[in-house]
Amino acid sequence: MTPPSARSSFRIRRPLARALLRLARWRTVGTVPERGVLVGAPHTSNWDWVLTMLLAWDNNVNIHLLVKKELFVGPLGWFLKASGAVKLDRADPGATIRELIEQASASDEPFLLGIAAEGTRDRGEYWKSGFYRISQRTGLPVTLAFLDVPTRTVGWGPTFQPSGDVRADMDRVREFYADKRGFRPDDFTPPRLREEER
């Protein structure tokens, strides 16, 4: 059950998000899942996080968004905590991930874990496979969240349960993101996991 303080916060967040999205001429689309691992892409700018938060607020949901611990300082740190962001030590992410997996497995309450699978705003060679492994370990489905700058759209894409056939599952991911463009398209890391080559 959502506590009264959270419901009060939601009443403020939704109209604020809608006003800001309208002002920026962005729109939200898709159906929000109740539980799942959210893959957010393309991830090429800090604006991606802002739009993801506005998407969540517009849909009255909290996303446990993994954010590198170095950003949790001063006013930004306070805001990150208040928005539900989770501090991640990228040198040793295991403890944080294990805690989140336990939290997700402990109840049937709504639970959304947001991961930028590219791992960096710069172009890389592979995506991080954490989203796939967490989904397999918890049974949570994967939802492909996205933003697309040319259409000024941010939203919830398809949801699927990983089959265990990594290449086939990633073909589905590649097909979905093929026409999505971030703020810096040249920095987008194409969806590919090292595990596909094994």
N, C-alpha and C positions, 0 to 999 in steps of 0.2 A: 504493500500500500504506500502511496506517495505521501510523505509527511506534510503537515500544513505549511511549514516554512517553504518547502519546495513548490507547493501549489501557488503560494503567494508570489514566489520568484517567477514562476511560469507566466503569471498574469501580467507581469511587467515585461518579460523577455519577448513574448510573441509580438505585441504591438511595436516594440522597439525594433525588433528584427525586420518586421514588415515595412516600417517606415524607412529604415536604412537601405533595405533592398530596393524599395521603390525609388528612393533618392539616387541610388547608384545605377538604376535601370537594370537590375538583375532580377531574375525570377527563379523560383524553386519548382522542381517537378519530382514526380515519382511517389511511391508509397513507402513510408518509413517502416522498417522491420522492428519487431519488439525485442528480438534477441539476435545477436550475431557479431561477426567480426567484419568491420567495415574497412575496405581497402579504399583509400582516397588517392585519386590520381586525375590528371597529371599534377605532380608536385614540383613546381619550378619557382615558387615565390612565397614570401611570407603572407601574401594576401590569401593564399589557399586556406590557411588556418582561420582567418577572419571569416571567409565565406562559409567554411564548414561550421563554425559556431553559429552563424546566422541561419544556416540551414537547420541546425538542431533546434535553435530557439523558435524558429518559425513553425516547427513541428512539435513543440512542447516535449522534447526529449533531452536527456543528458547523454553525452558521448564521453566515455573514458578515453580521451585522446592522449596518446603517448607523445610527450614533448621532452626534448633533451634538457637535463637538469640545469645546464648553464643559463637557461632563460628564466629560471625561477629566482629573480632578484628584483628588489624594489617594487614599485607599483605594478610592473608587468607580472612579477611573481605572484603578487596577491590576486591579480585578475585571473591568471592562469588557474590558480587553485580554486577560485570562486566559480570558474566556468567548468570545473570537473576534469581539467587536464591532470595527467599523471606524470610525475617526475621520473625520467628514465636516464639511468647512467649507461651511456652507450658502450662504455668499456666493460660493463658487467650487467647486462640486461636481465640475466636469468632470474634473480630474486624478484624483481618487479613483475615479470611475466608469470612466474609461478603463483604469486599472490593474486594476480588478476584471474588466472585460471581457476584457482580455488574459489574465488568470489563468484565467478560465473557458474561454477558447478554446484555451489552450495544451495541455490534456490532457483525457482522458476520465475523470479521477478524480472522485469525488463532489464536487459543488460546489453549495451552496445560498446564494443571496444574498437576504437579508431586507430588505424595504422597507415602511415605513409610508406607503402611497401618499397618505394624507390630508395628510401633511406637518406636521401640528400636532395637538395634543390638543383644540384649540378648533374649533368649527364653522366651516367655510369654504365657499366656493362650488364649488370644483373639487378633484379629486384631482390629484396630480402624475403626469405621464405617463411618468416615467423607467422604471418597471417595464415598460411596454409597449414603449418604444423599445429598452431593453436586450435584451428577449426577441427582438425582431425582428433586432437586430444580431448576436446570438450564436447564435440558433437554440434557445436554452434555452426550455423551456415555462414557462408561468405556473401556479403553484399558489396557490390561494386558501386561505391559512391564516386561522384565525378564533378568536375566543373569544366565548362567550355566557354572560353573567352569570346570567340566570334559570335556566339548566340547569346552571350551573357546569361548562361544557365548554370545552376548548381543543383544537384539532386541525387536521388537514390536510383541506382540502376538495378539490374537483375540480381536475384539472390539464388545461390546454388549450394548444394552440399558436395564438397570435394569427393570425387570417385575413387581416389587413390592412383588414378592414371594421371600423373602430373602433367604430361605433355598435352593430353586431351583437355584437361581442365584449364591449362594456360592458353590453349588455342581459343577457348571461350572468352577468356580475359582479353586476349589480344584483339579478337574480333570486336568486342565492345568498345575498347578504348581507341580503336583505329582512327576514328573521326573526331576525337576529343582533342582540343588544343588548349594548352595552359598559357600563362602570361608570357613565358619565354619558351616557345615551342622547341627551339634547338637544344634546350637543356633537359628535355623529357627523356627518361630512360625507358626504352621499349620493354614491355612486360616479358621477362624471361627469367627463369630460375636456374641456378647451377644444377639443381637436381634433375632437370630435363636431359642433361648430357650424360647421366650415369647409366 
